[in-house]
Amino acid sequence: MVTDLRPESPPGTSLKSLVNGFVLTKQTEGKSPRTIEFYSENLKRFLWYAQKQGWTDDIRMLTAWQIKEFLGYVGSETHRWELHGNSSESSLGKASHTTVHHYFVAISCLFNWVIKEGFLKDNPLTHIKVAKPKPKVIIPYSQEEIKNMLAVCDYDFQHNAKFLACRNQAMILTLLDSGVRLSELVGITLNDIDTEKGWLKIRGKGSKERIVRVGKTTQKAIWRYCVYRPKNGRQELWLSEEGKPLAASGVQSLIQRLMERAGITSDGSTHRFRHTFALNFLRADKNVFNLQYLLGHSDLDMVRRYTSTLGMEDALKAHEKASPVDLMCLK
């Protein structure tokens, strides 16, 4: 008879139980819904893989090699999580380094919390290193791309899709004029709008509130949208045709459809509106602290990326006048 010499698991050392406890802790700490979703979704995939591989559910028995194996699966598998249908698109094809890093961050935070709570003494991630993804070049929407998207809204309005046209136009202009994040956009309620001043109350990361402003053109677009918006007692600003609040995924989908109809082939998302706002604001107002406040950043790191992008654009424009080969008139 073989005796199992492993220590009995005290209550709470179950990997699944600790993941649940970690996510609940983040909720009680007041983290934003988007942050909660980040941890919940990434760790759910980690649990799926652990069960698929037949790992022990005792977190004390997990090894650094197993976690490396999981990260390797994320980075190399071209059909992850065995998903099918509409929910599988993002899991097809090789994952980016950024995606792998996201999983590493989520698991690291879990184990740091487990150690802090006293369920584990040694962290198996201590000797696992995943380099941070290098920042990509920031490319805003061009003025022509914005005009083409708004032209689609005008077309819809003229062809009796007035509610959708007004909503989509107001949404694009709000994103472009305020630089709010997607999660902040869908969180706006009717009570958050000051129609006289054009102020919007925004709930940012960590439930921090700030006031941003939109200009007269955007104010008019929001007013026109509210004329056609269903009067059904819902306080959320952005509603679907069925009168239900729009989720972040719904906004992403409608932006993608607008881009396709507008003939825009470049990569794009709602977050690209935030980049567009930041760069255009910096061109008009050089005060980086104003931009930091409006974007809701806790430091200037991201703002510095925007200033670097402006510097890059200035240098490229200067090259049009100072190209060495053009000035030599070589043939």
N, C-alpha and C positions, 0 to 999 in steps of 0.2 A: 504493500500500500504506500503510495506517494503522498507525503504531507506537504501541503501548501504553506511555505514558510513566510509568505508575504504578510505584512502587518494588516490587521483588520482595518477597514476604512472607517474612520470616525464619521459621524454625520456631517455632510457638507463637502466631503472630498470628491464626490462624484463630479466629473467634468461637466456633464449636462447641468447639474444643479448649480455649480459655480458660475457657469455662463449665465444662467437665469438670474442669479444673485448679483452678478456684475452689472447686467443690463438694468436691473431694478435700482441698483445704487446710482447709476448714471441718471435715471429718471428722477430719483429723489433729490439729486444734486441740481436739478433744474436745467439739465442740458437740453439743447434745442431738439425738436423732433428729427431734424436731419442728422444730428450727431447720434441720437439713439438708433436711428435706422442704419447708420454706418456700422456701428458696433454689432447690432442685432443680425444684420444680413451677412456680414463677413464671418462672424462666429458661428452662425447657423451652417454655413458652408464647411467650416472647420469641423463641426460636430458630424456633419454628413460624411465627410471623408474619414473621420476616425471610426465611425460605425461601419462604413464600407470596408475598411481595412481590418476590421476586427480588433481594434485597439482596446486595451483595458479602459474602463470608465473611471478608474482611480487616477486622478491627476498626478499623484506622486510617482506613478510608474511611467509617465510619459517622458520620452527622451528627446534630446536635441536632434538626433538623427531623424526621428519621426516627424518633427516639425519641419526640418529641412526637406524631407520627402514630400510633405504637403505643399510647401512653397514651390518645390520643383514641379509638382503636378499643376499648380496654378499657372506657372510660367511656360509650361511646355504642352499641356494637353489642349487639343484643338476642338474638343467637344466636351466641355466641363459640366459636371454636376448631372449628366444624363438627362438634361432638360429637352423638352420637345415643344413645338408650337410657338406662339407669339412671345413667350417669356425666355426663349432660348437664344435670341439673336446676339445679345451681348456676350454670350458664353461660347460662341462659335469663333474659331480662329485663335491664333496665338495671343495670349494676354500681353499687354504692355508692361514695361518695368514699373510704371506707376501703379498698375493694378496689383502686382506682386507686393509692392511696398505697402499698399493699403492693408493687405491681409497681415503683413508683418507687424504693422503698427497696431492693428486691432488685437492680435494675439499677444503682443508685448504688453499692452495696457491691461489685458486680462491677467497675465501672470504677475505683473507688478501689483495689481490689486489683491490677487490671491495671497501673495507673500505678505503684503501689508496687513491682511486680515488674519494672518497666522496659520493658514492652511498648508503652507509650503515653506520650506526653508531655503532651498536652492532653486535658482531660476535657470531652466534649461536653455533659455534664449541668450544667456550671458555671452556665449562664444559664437552666436549667429549674427552675422553682419549682412545687412541689405542696404546698399548705398541709396541715398535719397535720389529720386529722379531729377535730372537736370532741367531747369526751367526752359520751356519752349519759347521761341520768338512770339511775341504778342502781335497778332494781326487783327485789327478791328474790322468791322463791317465798313465797306466803302459807302460813300454817299449814294452812289448809283444803286447798290444793293438794297439800301434802306428805301429808296424811292420805289424800287420795283416791288418790294413787299407791300408797301402802302398802296401801290397801284392795284394790287390784287384785292385789297380791302375795298378800294373805291369801286372796282368792278363788281364785287359781291353786293355792295350797297345798291348799285344801279340795277342789279338783277334780283332784287327783293329778298336778299339774305341780310336784311338790315341789322338784326341783332348780332349775328356773327361778325359782320363787317365792322360795326362800331366797337364791339368787344376786342377784336383782334387789333384794330388800329390803336385803341386806347392802351392796350397792353404793350404793344411794341413801343409806343411813344413814352410810356411810363418807364419801361426798362431803359430806354435810351436816354431819358431826361433825368433819371435819378440814380442809375447805377446800382439799384437794389439787387440782391441775390434772388434766385428763383424761390427759395424757401420763404424769403421775406415778402416777395411779391404775392404769393398765394395766401399769406397770412394777413393781408390788408383787409380791414372791415370798413363798412360804411361810416362807422363812428371815428375811424382813423383819418378821415379826410376833412381838412379845413378848406372849404371851397372859396372863402374870401382871400386867403393868403396863398393858396396853392401848396399848403404843407401836408405832408403825409407822416403819420406816426408809424415807425417801423420797429418790428421786434426782431432783433438780430441774434447772432450767436450768443449762447449762454443766457438767453432771454433778456439781453440788454436792449433797451429802447433808445431810439434816437429820432429826431425830426429831420426829414429831408424835404426838398422843395421841387416842384415841377413848374415849368413855365406856362405862359398863357395858352400856347397851342395845345399842350398836353392837357391843361385844365379843361379846355373846350372839348377835347376828345373824350375825357372822362365824363363830362356833363352829358354829352350826346349819347354815350354808351348807357348812362343811367336812365335816360329817357326810354330806351328800348329794353332795359333790364327788367326781368320779371319782378313784380311786386308781391313776393311770396313770403315775406317775413324773414328771409335769410339775411344775416348780417355780413356774410362774406361778400367781398366786392365782386370777385370773378366767378361767374356761374356758367354752367353748361346750358345747352339748349333745353335740357330737361329740368332746369332750375336748380341743379345740385352744385355744390362748391367744386371748383376745378382743383384737381390735385396737381402736384408738380409734374408728374408723368404726363398728365393731360396737356399741360402747357408746352412741355417739350415736344409732344407729338404735333400739336397745332403749329408750332413754329417750324418744324421740319416740313410739314405739308405746305405752309406758306412759301418756304424757300423753294421747294420743288416747283410749285406753280409759278413762282417768280423767275424761274430759270436760273437760280443761283446754284452753282456746282461746287463752290468752295465749302470747306468744312465750317459748320456753324452750330451754335447752340444758344440758349438763353444767356449763358455766362459771357458769350462774346459781346452781347450788348453792354455788359458791365465794363469790359475792356474798352469798348468804343466810347462810352460815356467818360471814362477816366482820362483817356488820351485827349479827347476834345475839350474836356474841362481844363486840363493842364495847359493846353494851347491858349485858352482865353484867360485863365487865371493861374499864374505861376506859383501860387501859394500851396505847397505840398501838404501843409497842415489842414487847410480847408478840405482838400481831397481826402485826406486820411479820415477826417470826421464823417464826411458824406458817405464814404464807402463802409464805415463801421470797422476799420482796422484798428487793432490794439497797438500796432507799431508802424514804422515807416518802411518795413522791408518790401512789401508789395508795391508801395508807392514809388520806391526807388527803381523797381523794374519798369514802371511806366515812364519815369524820367529817362531811363536808359533807352527805351524804345523811341522816345521823341528825339533823343540824341542820334540814334541810328537813322531815323528818317531825315533829319537835318543833314547828316553826312552824305546820305545817298542823293539828296537833292543837290548838294554842293558838287557832287561828282559829275552831275549832268553838265555843269559849267566848267569843270576842271579835269575832265577825262584826259589823261596824258596822251593817249593814242589819238583822240579826236583833235587835240591841240597841235599835234605833230602833222596832222593832215596826211597820214600815211594812206597809201592806196595799195 
